[in-house]
Amino acid sequence: MLRAIVIDDEKATFGIIDYIIKSLSIPIRLEGFYSGGSSGYEAVRRLKPDIVFLDIQMPQTNGIEVMKEIQAQEDLDPRIIVITAYDYFEYAQAALRYGARDILLKPIERDELVKSLEKVIGFNLTENILFNQIVEEVNRNYAGEILLKNYAERFHTSPQHIARLFRRYFNKGFIRYVNDLRVTKAKTLLQESTASIKEVAFGVGYNNLNYFYKNFKESTGMTPREYMTAHRNAKG
């Protein structure tokens, strides 16, 4: 996961960026907020973040001065996104000469932040966000009816595209992912609960007991009863 810091004299900027990143499951971890240029520069030296969100207009040490100091250090090469109000846009353009990768206008909007990050990171975050949202939805609703076509309709894409994403990121198909998830949940229930095998199967989303047995054995090498007996006896 990429690491980032925010250098801005307005704490609200950090809050907005943090909220957007978390709400969209963007694979970036914010590691700190620094309200001044000097403290921000020291954080860059200490943490060596991958991305720096840098306000161009700050009291005392401004963003341009911070960038000059960073540029003077051979071991520092963060991807800098300059943050500015519209009034300072021309001033912010000067930051591009000192290594800024992009300029982000205040107030920060979700789509513009995503575009800016895609530009500096070099891959399609929109696709990554879509995939994370689908996975989170499947993980929440594994015990219910899960049909690929329904997820495609819900997320305004095609079943083929979702299937490709699962193969790309998990090296397995959509159905295999769902079955593996259900078997993992079933293993926990068979170990820790007093539920019957049938109750466990239905509880994790299988309406067909034979299908549950088939997938469970393919995944674990044991039947559900063998697994339950081995682990409940071990606990007892």
N, C-alpha and C positions, 0 to 999 in steps of 0.2 A: 504494500500500500504506500502511495506517495505521501510525503509529509509536507506540511505548509505552515507558515506563520502569517500573521496580519500585523502590519505596522501602520497605525492610523491613530490620530488623536481623538477619534470618535469611537467609543466602545460599541456603539450601535452597528458600525460597519462589520465588526467581528461577529456580532449576533446574527446579522442578516446572512453573511457568508456561511456561517456554521449551520444555520437553519436550512438553507438551500441544499448544502452538501449532504446533510443527514436525511432530509426528506426525500431526496432523490437517490439515496444510497450510492453517491459518487465515491469511488475508492480513493479518498483523500482524507488524511487525518490532520486536523488543525492542532498544532502543538503549542500555540501560545499567541497572546495578544500583547503588543507593545505600543504604548501611547506616544513614544518619542523616537526621533531618528537615531539618537545615540544608543538608547537601550535596544532598539530594533537591530541596529548594526551589530552590536555585541551578541545578540541572539543568533544572527545569521552566522557569525564566526563560530559560536559555540555549538549550535545545533546542525549547521549545514543542511538546511531544509531543501527540498526539491523545488518548492514553489514559494515565492514571497509576494503577498499582496501589499503594495506599498503606496501610501497616500503621498501625493506630490506636494501638497501644501500643509506643512506642519510648522509650529513655532520652533525657534532655535534651529535644529538640524533638519532641513527639508529633504524631500525625497530624492532630488537630484544629487545632493551632497552624499546621501546614503549610497546611491548607486555608484558615484565616483569612488567611494571608499571600498565598496565591494569589488569594483572592477580592478582596483589596484592590488588585490590579493589573488595570486595565481591559483590558490586551492579553493577559491569560492566561485561557483558558477550556477547560482540558482536561476530558475526561470521566473523572471519578475513580471508581474502584472501591475501596472500603474493604475491607481485609483484616483479619480479627479472629478471635481464639479465642472459643469459646462463652462463656467467663467474662466477656468484655467486650462481649457482643452489645448490651446496653442502651446502653452507652456509645457503641457504633458507630452506633446509631440517631440519636444527636445529630448525627453527621456529615452526615446527610441534610439537616439545616437549613443546613449550610454548603456545599451544592452537590454532595454525593456522589450519583452516579447509581445505585449499587447496593452491596450488602454481600455479601462473599464470606467464608464461614467456613473456618477451618483445621481439619483438613488439607484442602487444596484438592482437590476431585474433578473429574474431567474434565467430566462432564455439567453440573455446576454452573457451571464456568468458561465453558463454551459458552453456557449460558443467560444468564449475566451479560453476556457480550460481546454477545450478540444484543440484549439490552435496551439497552445503551448505544450500540451502533452503529446499530441500527434496521433491520437486514435479517437474513434467515434464513441464519445461518452453516451450519446443518445441511445445507441444500441445496448451499451452496458447497463444503462439505467433501466431500459425496457426488460432486459433479462433478469436483473435483480428483482424487479417488481413482480415478474411472473413467478420466480422461485419463491419469494416471500409468500405469495398468494397460495401456491401449492403447499408449502410447508404449514400454512395455517389451516388449510382445508383438506388435508390428506385423507381424513376419515369420511369425507363426503364423496359425491360423484365427481370424478375428474375426467373430463373429455377434452381432448386437444382442440377440437373445433370450437368448443365453448370459450376456451382461453384465447384463441385466435380472435374471436368476435369481440370479447371483452377488451382486449388490448389493441384492437384495430390493426391486426397484422394477419399473416397467413399461417395455417398449420405447418406448412413446409418451413417457413422461416423460424418458427419456434423450435421445431425439430432440429434444424441446423445449429441453432444457438446452444441447445443442450449437448449436441455432439461436440461442438467446438469447445465449450467451457467445462463439461463434465466427462467427455469421452464416452457418453452413453446416450441412448435415445430417451425421449420424454417418458414413455411408458416404463422403461427400465428404471428411470430415476424414481418415478412414483412407487413402483413395486419395492425398490430397495428402501425407500423411506418408510413405507408401511411395514416392511419386515423388521426394520430397526426399531420402530415403535412397538411392534408385537413382541420382540425379544425382551424389551424392558417390562412389558406387562406380564409375560410368562415368568419372568424372574421375580417380580416384586408384588404381583397381585395374586388373589385367590380365584380369579376369573377362569372359567373353562376355556378350552381352546376355541370353541365356537364363539363364545362371547368376545374373546380377544380378536378373532378374525373379523367379526362384524364391527368391533370397536375401532379397528384401524382402516376400515373402508372396503373389506371384501364381502361381497354378497354370495360368493360361491366358495364353499369350504374346500372343494377339490383344487380350485385355482390357488387358494391360500397355501395349501399343503405343497403344491408344485413349486410356487415361488419361494416359499420358506426353505425348502430342501435345496433348491438351486443356489440359494444365497449362503446357507449355513452348513450344508452337508448333513443336516440332521432333520428329522421330522419335528413338527412342533411338540409332539408328545415326548420325544427323546430329549429335546432341548429343555422342556419344562421339568421333566423328571430329574435330569442331571443338575440343573441349577437350583431347583427347590430343595433337592436332597442335600446339596452342598451347603445351602443356607441353614438347613435344619440341623 
